[in-house]
Amino acid sequence: MTGMSVEPYREISFDKDGDGPPGQASELAALARRGVGDLVVFAHGWNSSPSGATRLCSDFFAPFPGLIAPGVEAGYAGVVWPSMMFSDEPVPDYRALVTVLPEKEPVIGRLTELLAAAPAEESAFDEFGALLRELTDVNADMGSAAVREPVPAFLVADPVAVCALFTEALGGAGPVPPEGFLGGGPKRYWKGAKEALRQATYYVMKKRAGRVGEHGLGPLLGEVARTAPGLRVHLVGHSMGARLVAHALRGLPAGARPVASVTLLQGAFSHYAFAARLPHDPRRSGSLRDLQHRVRGPVVACHSRHDTALGVMYPLASRLANDSDSLTGFPAGLLGTDDPRWGAIGHDGIRAVPGTVERTLAEVLREGVPGSGCVSVDAAETVRSHSDICRPELARVVVSASRTGR
């Protein structure tokens, strides 16, 4: 591919349901017939256009040729999936939203109109709430036994209250007045409405990343394993892409074990995902319980306390998605990050999995990644923000986990 920093490189693409063009598995298996023994597969996160995803792959893979040991034949692949582009403009980018949710164009158009006009009538907030439910297919999710995760409470609660609460959380309206949410008029709560839309699109992308991993990448890797059984696959994912590659483990066919290592960079999913028992509710397990055992080598989670997207906004989204009491308990403590129930794996690593090894990035660069099991790597000394992943130090972590380094 023109302009790509590594060769051989292949691009793997999926639509929102995890379907991709025919022949992708054959192309990857063909790399093995050409002598490639190790394939590094990278999945981008949220807010990436297809061209941006390809550039990110090129930037991320750039250090690898200088790190791979002589005699190791490595290949590279980028997973391109329809993620959300959602800017910080006063009104969301209509065209970007329609690009990834084309079937929702009329809904997005009306949501954009409401956010731009910011009408004061309570009925406008009621319409806004109904449109969010339509955008996210909440009504269908509530009636489906196949949906594993609960519908976020904020999508089904009173929309004026929700927008007021988000506005206060963002510091835009001051405390909720004693006379209630409507004191002073609801027009000022459209700032919170934009955050409600952001959270709604987060919910859509969260479902989509899991679906693409489980129904797209996992089965694809199973097909590759059947036709190229000697190829060792090393999965790497950033943000929502980390969720995607982790859910690919669930989608592997029974008995298929092509994945030799997994590296999660600032993963945007629960730090309890791999746990057999949740500390706050031992009757329940993490959504990816024990799937680390489908990996022949280590599952490495790089995390950073400097990642405010995962340290603040992820707990907010997770709390609202999983706790029906969140809205009644708001605003007290809503933005607090001390409650471990809502922590992200990219903020403080893998939790509640016995035997997990904890290392600093400096220790891993000096001593290497353990050969198996769960490993949490504190990368705060290098990773200063959520998107700060195109670092040679992180490339060295992946290479160490893959056992392909010099």
Phi, psi and omega in degrees: 000131183300130177084357179283142186281346184226157174215146355284142180232137175231147177254132177250124182239146178224152171270187187296340181261001181090010176270144180224171179295151180294153174092359183293320179296321180296323180295320179290319178296328179296330177298321179295322179292337177274001176110356179290127180254336182231126181243119178264120184247121184245131177246125180286170182259201181293157174069037177239128170282164178304315180292322177296323179296319179295318178297319179298317177301315180298315180294319182292320184281346188308319182285345191299316181305327179280353182254336183287138182291148175303138180092345177272123178263106183252145172237167187224147177215143175247132177268119179249120182226156185284093179262172188270138167252120186217101188278177178264023176292158180306323175240135183304152180290104183304313184296321180293318179296318180293328180301319183263346177228059186299329181290348181253020186304314179298322179295314181297320179300315181289322176301317180297319178299315181296317180295325180288321183278330181048057181294152184275345185289139178298329180298331178293323176292323176299317177296319179301315179297319178296321178294322176298320179294323177291320179301320186264002182057035182300320181298321178291320180297321183294335181260007184251128177283346183280345181279118187280333188251148183292154175288133181303136183299326185293341180279344182242358179274176179300122187293328177295314179299318180299312181294324176296317182293318177295321179299315179294320179301325180275001177078025187257355185220359184075181183299151174297126185293156181302329182282001175111184186293334184271000178301126180084000178091144185276354185306324183292349184273005177289339173298317176292332178296322178297320178294325176298320177295319178300316179295324179295317179291328174300316179299318179298315182291326178298313177298317184295315180301316179296319181293316180296321178294310186287319186258351179248289186293317181302304177300324178299316179294327176297320178292321177297318180298326181290322184265341178224070189297341181272352184284126178265124183256133178241110184270135177226133178219145178248133173059239176294334175294330174294320175299319181300309183290328177294319179288341174298331178297325178292329184274358177294138176298154180304132178087346180278130180224061181279344187276118182263338176199156176225131175235121182254118182255113180050052185297130181263062171206173192297141175290350176262009189303322185268002187285140174283333178219136177278133182303324183272352178203083186299347178284344183248158178239170175290160185294340179243035185315124172064007181290347175299338180285352176274002179254130183288334180242211186280154167249111188250128177245110174274131184224160181211132177289346179279354182278091184288334177300321179271336182277336183240300187286328177295313176301324177298311180297318183292320180296316180290335180279337190237357186227108183291345179274355186299319185290321179288334179275351181280144012265356186301111173077007185298321181270002178293144181251010182283339182285111186292347181300331189252017184285151179260146181296333179276357179258323180219016171088188182282130182236153173064025172245107182305139178089358178299131180267134178249129181223153168275163178298320180299320179295319180293319180293332180274319189247348181090170179271137174307153188284348181200171177083182180273137183226127174255125183244116177281105184258018186299333181294339181243319184272112186254354178203174186297324185263009186275069186242346181277070184236137177299330179296321180286326174300322179293327176297314179299315181295321177295317179296327182277350182059040179243004189278169179291000000 
